[in-house]
């Protein structure tokens, strides 16, 4: 597995989900808006303030988070799974206790 550096995290992007519109059209995930649930698979050691103080990450491996449907970052595929490196600060929030029902 790949270990992120600094305040970056590695996210496994779920397989593309299609949504059916009221008119019966199917929209691929890349055409949807809002947020989606994803899993954190690796976390860097944290970032540094301008004063050089280490700020540890708030997320951990295994956390489920809400991220943009089309996340910014470096995307790649490994062993058939899609991943993205992104900054922890770009995550909308951590899902605690239940699976989220995302509404656009």
SVG drawing of the C-alpha trace seen along z (x, -y; Angstrom):
<svg xmlns="http://www.w3.org/2000/svg" viewBox="-40 -31 49 37">
<polyline fill="none" stroke="black" stroke-width="0.4" points="0.0,0.0 1.0,-3.6 1.7,-5.8 0.6,-9.5 3.0,-12.3 2.2,-15.4 -1.5,-16.3 -2.6,-14.1 -4.9,-11.1 -5.6,-8.2 -9.3,-7.6 -10.8,-4.6 -13.5,-5.9 -16.6,-3.7 -17.5,-2.0 -19.6,-4.3 -23.2,-4.5 -25.9,-5.6 -28.9,-7.7 -32.2,-7.6 -33.8,-11.0 -37.6,-11.6 -37.6,-11.4 -36.1,-7.9 -32.6,-8.9 -29.6,-7.4 -26.8,-9.8 -23.4,-8.4 -21.7,-9.5 -19.5,-11.9 -22.5,-13.9 -24.1,-14.1 -23.6,-16.9 -23.2,-16.9 -21.2,-14.4 -20.5,-10.7 -19.3,-8.3 -15.8,-7.0 -13.3,-5.1 -9.9,-6.4 -7.3,-3.7 -4.1,-5.6 -3.3,-8.8 -0.2,-10.9 1.5,-12.1 -0.1,-15.6 0.7,-19.0 2.8,-21.8 1.8,-25.3 3.8,-28.3 5.5,-28.2 6.7,-24.6 4.2,-22.9 3.0,-19.5 -0.8,-19.3 -1.8,-15.6 -4.5,-14.3 -8.1,-14.0 -8.9,-11.0 -7.7,-7.4 -7.5,-4.4 -10.9,-2.8 -12.9,-6.0 -15.8,-6.6 -16.1,-10.2 -18.1,-12.5 -16.1,-13.8 -17.1,-15.8 -18.5,-13.5 -15.6,-14.6 -12.8,-15.1 -9.8,-17.2 -6.4,-15.4 -4.3,-12.8 -6.5,-9.9 -5.2,-6.5 -6.3,-2.9 -4.5,0.0 -5.7,3.7 -9.0,2.7 -9.9,0.1 -10.0,-3.7 -8.1,-5.9 -7.5,-9.6 -4.8,-11.4 -6.4,-14.5 -5.8,-16.9 -7.6,-16.1 -9.0,-19.7 -10.9,-18.9 -13.0,-16.2 -16.5,-17.5 -16.9,-15.3 -16.4,-12.0 -19.4,-9.6 -19.9,-8.5 -22.1,-5.6 -24.1,-5.0 -24.0,-5.1 -25.0,-8.4 -27.9,-8.9 -26.6,-11.5 -29.0,-14.0 -27.8,-16.3"/>
</svg>
